[in-house]
């Protein structure tokens, strides 16, 4: 076996690799392992030198697999680039993982030696999040932290995963709160006061796109002749930075038909724009920050009289609602806590289902992974529909007594 120095190669800024060959002193088997070093080239050279000395002294396994003193932060910051190199997790997801860890875990446990990590240490991160009412954040932090530490178990750095020993964080999914026909009409009329944002909200209501998908649309994704819109990618924000990425599942990549009125509006707005340009962008060409989208949405709700403290119906509204039974179903779905931007998507789906559209067609339009997910998400809408069917069946039987 060659005893020359392994060649160090830089594979990314601050990331170096070299292949180290040795004979395992315990088994006599010749091995070749890839070493990845984060830092400077000097750090990589130091690692190479220590391994070569250990190979000559018969201590190669001890040095090769030594993790003594490695901190939680050091392991995490090595784990994320390692997953990126393996392409096992998409880059945008890794950015989200890193953001969660840097916000909630590393400030508390970053300097702790990994081999000393215990259940109580993990609880010290999760419990404050629970107590602050951030149960969803706590659940996500626990899931990502547990995934990383499970890798440390496989790497034989620690014997068990203390994250998984903590109590799971239960939280309820945000309720589906669609708008009724009268509420949606009031909202869209108010949205007309803001041309750009009004178009964004009208498209949401008419297509059911996710806000992240809609924000990534370019003019080239619109075919005004065929009246279709193609969803090819989405956007993810980490703080003030954003990136585009391909849709998560094959079903998310889809082409849908667009209402004629919206096609005409898009055709008129597209004049003078490049096919590669974003449909919805700020004056400097950036996509709209989701926080700004939510702000515009809340302002439009207020102008439409749909904020929770302005939700009282007058007598005329009550009469209208009594006539439109489908709207009454939507009114009874607990929306008094207030609408969210994502509820325009739920409104689109709920109205299609209430109009007896095939759930499979609705699922495909929404880009859901399966029709089962659609049926589960909108089970309450379908349940209300079933009640109406049962009432109609009861009226059929009532005909017997009328004879």
C-alpha positions as CSV (number, residue, x, y, z in Angstrom):
1,X,0.0,0.0,0.0
2,X,1.2,3.5,-0.8
3,X,2.5,5.5,2.1
4,X,2.5,8.8,0.3
5,X,0.5,11.8,1.5
6,X,-3.1,11.8,0.5
7,X,-4.0,14.6,-1.9
8,X,-6.2,17.4,-0.3
9,X,-8.9,18.8,-2.5
10,X,-11.1,21.8,-1.9
11,X,-14.7,21.0,-2.7
12,X,-16.4,24.1,-1.5
13,X,-15.4,27.3,0.4
14,X,-14.1,26.2,3.8
15,X,-14.5,22.5,2.9
16,X,-11.7,20.0,2.1
17,X,-11.5,16.3,1.4
18,X,-8.9,13.7,1.1
19,X,-8.9,9.9,0.9
20,X,-7.0,8.1,3.6
21,X,-5.8,4.4,3.2
22,X,-4.7,2.2,6.0
23,X,-4.7,-1.4,7.3
24,X,-7.0,-2.0,10.2
25,X,-4.7,-3.2,13.0
26,X,-7.5,-5.3,14.5
27,X,-8.5,-7.3,11.4
28,X,-5.7,-6.8,8.9
29,X,-8.2,-5.6,6.3
30,X,-7.1,-2.8,4.0
31,X,-9.5,0.2,4.1
32,X,-9.9,3.4,2.3
33,X,-12.0,6.2,3.9
34,X,-13.0,9.7,2.7
35,X,-12.1,12.4,5.2
36,X,-14.0,15.7,5.1
37,X,-12.6,18.7,7.0
38,X,-14.4,22.0,7.5
39,X,-12.2,25.0,8.1
40,X,-9.0,26.0,6.4
41,X,-6.6,24.0,4.3
42,X,-4.2,24.1,7.3
43,X,-6.9,22.3,9.3
44,X,-7.1,19.6,6.6
45,X,-3.3,19.2,6.6
46,X,-3.3,18.9,10.4
47,X,-5.9,16.1,10.2
48,X,-4.0,14.3,7.5
49,X,-0.8,14.5,9.5
50,X,-2.4,13.1,12.7
51,X,-3.9,10.2,10.8
52,X,-0.6,9.4,9.1
53,X,1.2,9.4,12.5
54,X,-1.5,7.2,14.0
55,X,-1.2,4.8,11.1
56,X,2.5,4.4,11.7
57,X,2.0,4.0,15.5
58,X,-0.9,1.4,15.2
59,X,-3.4,3.9,16.7
60,X,-5.3,4.6,13.5
61,X,-8.7,3.5,14.7
62,X,-8.4,5.5,17.9
63,X,-7.7,8.7,16.0
64,X,-9.9,8.0,13.0
65,X,-13.0,7.5,15.1
66,X,-12.2,9.7,18.1
67,X,-14.9,12.3,18.9
68,X,-13.7,13.2,22.4
69,X,-14.6,16.8,23.2
70,X,-16.7,17.4,20.1
71,X,-19.5,19.8,21.0
72,X,-23.1,19.8,19.9
73,X,-22.4,22.8,17.6
74,X,-19.4,21.2,16.0
75,X,-21.3,18.1,15.2
76,X,-24.3,19.9,13.8
77,X,-22.2,22.2,11.6
78,X,-20.4,19.1,10.2
79,X,-23.7,17.1,9.8
80,X,-25.5,19.7,7.6
81,X,-22.8,19.9,4.9
82,X,-22.5,16.1,5.0
83,X,-26.1,15.7,4.2
84,X,-25.7,18.3,1.4
85,X,-22.9,16.3,-0.1
86,X,-25.0,13.1,0.0
87,X,-27.9,15.0,-1.6
88,X,-30.2,13.1,0.7
89,X,-32.1,16.2,1.8
90,X,-32.9,19.2,-0.4
91,X,-30.8,22.3,0.1
92,X,-33.7,24.5,1.1
93,X,-34.8,22.0,3.8
94,X,-31.3,21.9,5.2
95,X,-31.4,25.7,5.4
96,X,-34.6,25.4,7.4
97,X,-32.9,22.8,9.6
98,X,-29.9,25.1,10.2
99,X,-32.1,28.0,11.0
100,X,-34.1,26.1,13.6
101,X,-30.9,24.8,15.3
102,X,-29.2,28.2,15.3
103,X,-32.3,29.9,16.7
104,X,-33.3,27.4,19.4
105,X,-30.6,24.8,20.1
106,X,-27.2,26.2,19.6
107,X,-27.6,29.2,21.9
108,X,-28.5,26.8,24.8
109,X,-26.5,23.7,24.0
110,X,-23.9,24.7,21.4
111,X,-20.9,24.4,23.7
112,X,-22.0,21.2,25.4
113,X,-19.8,18.2,24.7
114,X,-22.0,15.9,22.5
115,X,-21.2,12.8,24.6
116,X,-22.6,14.6,27.7
117,X,-26.0,15.5,26.0
118,X,-28.8,14.3,28.2
119,X,-32.6,14.3,28.3
120,X,-32.8,17.2,30.7
121,X,-30.6,19.3,28.4
122,X,-33.0,18.7,25.5
123,X,-35.9,19.6,27.7
124,X,-34.2,22.9,28.5
125,X,-34.6,23.8,24.9
126,X,-38.1,22.4,24.3
127,X,-39.9,23.4,27.5
128,X,-39.6,27.2,27.1
129,X,-41.0,26.9,23.5
130,X,-43.9,24.9,24.8
131,X,-44.6,27.4,27.6
132,X,-44.4,30.3,25.2
133,X,-47.2,28.6,23.2
134,X,-44.8,27.8,20.3
135,X,-45.8,24.2,20.2
136,X,-45.4,23.8,16.4
137,X,-41.9,25.3,16.6
138,X,-41.1,23.0,19.5
139,X,-42.3,20.0,17.6
140,X,-40.2,20.9,14.5
141,X,-37.1,21.6,16.7
142,X,-37.5,18.3,18.4
143,X,-37.9,16.4,15.1
144,X,-34.8,18.0,13.5
145,X,-32.6,17.8,16.6
146,X,-33.6,14.2,17.0
147,X,-32.7,13.4,13.4
148,X,-29.2,15.0,13.8
149,X,-28.5,13.3,17.1
150,X,-29.6,9.9,15.7
151,X,-26.8,10.3,13.2
152,X,-24.4,10.7,16.2
153,X,-25.8,7.4,17.5
154,X,-25.0,5.7,14.2
155,X,-21.6,7.3,14.2
156,X,-21.1,5.7,17.7
157,X,-20.4,9.0,19.3
158,X,-23.1,8.5,21.9
159,X,-25.0,5.4,22.9
160,X,-28.6,6.6,22.8
161,X,-30.6,9.5,21.5
162,X,-31.7,11.7,24.4
163,X,-33.9,13.8,22.1
164,X,-36.2,10.8,21.5
165,X,-36.4,10.2,25.2
166,X,-38.2,13.5,25.7
167,X,-42.0,13.7,25.6
168,X,-43.4,14.3,22.0
169,X,-44.8,17.8,21.4
170,X,-48.4,17.6,20.5
171,X,-50.0,20.4,18.5
172,X,-53.1,20.8,16.4
173,X,-53.0,21.7,12.8
174,X,-54.3,25.1,12.0
175,X,-58.0,24.9,11.3
176,X,-59.2,25.1,7.7
177,X,-61.2,28.3,7.7
178,X,-62.7,29.0,4.2
179,X,-64.6,32.2,3.4
180,X,-68.3,32.0,2.4
181,X,-69.4,33.4,-1.0
182,X,-70.4,36.7,0.5
183,X,-67.2,37.1,2.5
184,X,-65.1,36.2,-0.5
185,X,-67.0,38.7,-2.6
186,X,-66.4,41.5,0.0
187,X,-62.7,40.6,0.2
188,X,-62.1,40.6,-3.5
189,X,-63.9,43.9,-3.9
190,X,-61.7,45.4,-1.2
191,X,-58.6,43.9,-2.9
192,X,-59.4,45.9,-6.1
193,X,-58.0,48.9,-4.3
194,X,-54.5,47.4,-4.5
195,X,-53.8,46.5,-8.2
196,X,-50.8,44.2,-7.7
197,X,-51.8,42.6,-4.4
198,X,-55.4,42.5,-5.7
199,X,-54.2,40.3,-8.6
200,X,-52.3,38.1,-6.2
201,X,-55.3,37.5,-4.0
202,X,-57.7,37.0,-6.9
203,X,-55.3,34.4,-8.4
204,X,-55.1,32.6,-5.0
205,X,-58.9,32.4,-4.8
206,X,-59.3,31.3,-8.4
207,X,-56.6,28.7,-8.6
208,X,-55.9,27.5,-5.1
209,X,-52.2,27.8,-5.5
210,X,-50.0,27.8,-2.4
211,X,-48.6,31.3,-1.7
212,X,-45.1,29.9,-2.1
213,X,-46.0,28.6,-5.5
214,X,-47.7,31.7,-6.6
215,X,-44.8,33.9,-5.5
216,X,-42.4,31.9,-7.8
217,X,-44.5,32.2,-10.9
218,X,-43.0,33.9,-14.0
219,X,-44.8,35.3,-17.0
220,X,-43.6,32.3,-19.0
221,X,-45.7,30.0,-16.8
222,X,-48.9,31.6,-18.1
223,X,-50.3,30.4,-21.4
224,X,-53.0,33.0,-22.2
225,X,-53.9,31.3,-25.5
226,X,-54.7,27.9,-23.8
227,X,-55.9,29.6,-20.6
228,X,-53.5,27.5,-18.4
229,X,-51.0,28.1,-15.7
230,X,-48.0,25.8,-15.0
231,X,-46.6,25.3,-11.5
232,X,-43.0,24.2,-11.7
233,X,-41.3,25.6,-8.6
234,X,-41.8,27.2,-5.2
235,X,-40.0,29.7,-3.0
236,X,-38.7,29.4,0.5
237,X,-37.6,32.2,2.7
238,X,-35.1,31.9,5.6
239,X,-35.1,35.3,7.3
240,X,-34.6,37.9,4.6
241,X,-33.0,35.5,2.1
242,X,-35.0,33.4,-0.4
243,X,-34.4,30.6,-2.9
244,X,-36.4,28.9,-5.5
245,X,-36.7,25.1,-5.7
246,X,-38.5,22.5,-7.7
247,X,-41.9,21.4,-6.4
248,X,-41.7,18.8,-3.6
249,X,-43.7,16.0,-5.2
250,X,-44.6,15.0,-8.7
251,X,-48.2,15.9,-8.2
252,X,-47.2,19.4,-7.1
253,X,-45.7,20.0,-10.6
254,X,-48.9,20.6,-12.6
255,X,-50.7,22.6,-15.2
256,X,-54.2,23.9,-14.4
257,X,-56.9,25.7,-16.2
258,X,-57.5,29.4,-15.2
259,X,-60.9,31.2,-15.2
260,X,-61.3,33.3,-18.4
261,X,-61.6,36.6,-16.5
262,X,-58.2,36.0,-14.8
263,X,-56.6,35.0,-18.1
264,X,-57.7,38.3,-19.6
265,X,-56.4,40.2,-16.6
266,X,-53.0,38.4,-16.8
267,X,-52.8,38.9,-20.6
268,X,-53.2,42.7,-20.1
269,X,-50.7,42.8,-17.2
270,X,-48.1,40.8,-19.0
271,X,-47.5,43.5,-21.7
272,X,-43.8,44.6,-21.7
273,X,-42.7,41.9,-19.3
274,X,-40.0,39.2,-19.9
275,X,-41.1,35.6,-19.8
276,X,-38.5,35.0,-17.1
277,X,-39.7,37.9,-14.9
278,X,-41.7,37.2,-11.8
279,X,-45.4,38.0,-12.0
280,X,-45.4,39.3,-8.5
281,X,-42.3,41.3,-7.6
282,X,-41.3,44.5,-5.8
283,X,-39.9,47.6,-7.5
284,X,-36.4,46.2,-7.2
285,X,-37.3,42.9,-8.8
286,X,-37.4,40.8,-5.7
287,X,-40.3,38.5,-4.8
288,X,-42.6,39.9,-2.1
289,X,-41.6,39.0,1.5
290,X,-44.3,36.7,3.0
291,X,-44.5,39.1,6.0
292,X,-45.5,41.9,3.6
293,X,-48.0,39.6,1.9
294,X,-49.6,38.8,5.2
295,X,-49.7,42.6,6.1
296,X,-51.5,43.4,2.8
297,X,-53.9,40.5,3.4
298,X,-54.8,41.7,6.9
299,X,-55.4,45.3,5.6
300,X,-57.7,44.0,2.9
301,X,-59.6,41.9,5.4
302,X,-60.0,45.0,7.5
303,X,-61.3,47.0,4.6
304,X,-63.7,44.2,3.8
305,X,-65.0,44.2,7.4
306,X,-63.7,40.6,7.9
307,X,-61.4,40.9,10.9
308,X,-62.7,39.1,14.0
309,X,-63.7,42.2,15.9
310,X,-65.7,43.4,12.8
311,X,-67.4,40.1,12.0
312,X,-70.9,40.9,13.3
313,X,-73.5,40.4,10.6
314,X,-76.4,42.7,10.0
315,X,-79.9,41.6,9.3
316,X,-79.5,41.7,5.6
317,X,-76.5,39.4,5.7
318,X,-78.4,37.0,7.9
319,X,-81.2,36.7,5.4
320,X,-78.8,36.1,2.5
321,X,-77.0,33.4,4.5
322,X,-80.2,31.7,5.3
323,X,-80.9,31.4,1.6
324,X,-77.5,30.0,0.5
325,X,-77.1,26.7,2.3
326,X,-73.5,26.1,1.1
327,X,-72.4,29.4,2.6
328,X,-74.0,28.5,5.9
329,X,-71.8,25.4,5.9
330,X,-68.7,27.6,5.5
331,X,-70.0,30.1,8.1
332,X,-70.1,27.3,10.7
333,X,-66.5,26.2,10.4
334,X,-65.1,28.1,13.3
335,X,-63.5,30.9,11.3
336,X,-64.2,33.5,13.9
337,X,-60.5,33.3,15.0
338,X,-59.6,35.2,11.8
339,X,-58.5,34.3,8.3
340,X,-55.0,33.6,7.1
341,X,-53.5,34.1,3.7
342,X,-53.4,30.4,3.2
343,X,-57.2,30.3,3.7
344,X,-57.7,31.6,0.2
345,X,-56.4,28.2,-0.9
346,X,-58.8,26.5,1.5
347,X,-61.6,28.7,0.3
348,X,-61.0,27.6,-3.3
349,X,-60.9,23.9,-2.4
350,X,-64.0,24.1,-0.2
351,X,-66.1,25.8,-2.8
352,X,-65.2,23.3,-5.4
353,X,-66.1,20.4,-3.1
354,X,-69.4,22.1,-2.1
355,X,-70.2,22.4,-5.8
356,X,-69.9,18.6,-6.0
357,X,-66.6,18.6,-7.9
358,X,-64.9,15.2,-8.0
359,X,-62.4,15.1,-5.0
360,X,-59.8,13.5,-7.3
361,X,-60.0,16.5,-9.7
362,X,-59.8,18.9,-6.8
363,X,-56.8,17.0,-5.4
364,X,-55.0,17.2,-8.7
365,X,-55.7,20.9,-9.0
366,X,-54.3,21.6,-5.5
367,X,-51.2,19.5,-6.2
368,X,-51.8,17.3,-3.2
369,X,-49.7,14.1,-2.9
370,X,-52.9,12.0,-2.8
371,X,-56.6,12.3,-2.9
372,X,-56.6,10.7,0.6
373,X,-54.8,13.8,1.9
374,X,-57.4,16.1,0.3
375,X,-60.3,14.1,1.8
376,X,-58.6,14.2,5.2
377,X,-57.9,18.0,5.0
378,X,-61.5,18.8,4.0
379,X,-63.3,16.1,5.9
380,X,-65.5,18.6,7.7
381,X,-66.7,20.0,4.3
382,X,-67.6,16.5,3.1
383,X,-69.3,15.7,6.4
384,X,-71.5,18.7,6.0
385,X,-72.3,17.7,2.4
386,X,-73.2,14.2,3.7
387,X,-75.6,15.8,6.2
388,X,-77.3,17.7,3.3
389,X,-77.6,14.5,1.3
390,X,-79.2,12.7,4.3
391,X,-81.7,15.6,4.7
392,X,-82.6,15.4,1.0
393,X,-83.1,11.6,1.3
394,X,-85.4,12.3,4.3
395,X,-87.5,14.6,2.1
396,X,-87.9,11.8,-0.4
397,X,-89.4,9.6,2.3
398,X,-91.6,12.5,3.4
399,X,-93.3,12.4,0.0
400,X,-95.1,9.2,1.1
401,X,-97.1,11.1,3.7
402,X,-98.0,13.8,1.2
403,X,-99.8,11.3,-1.1
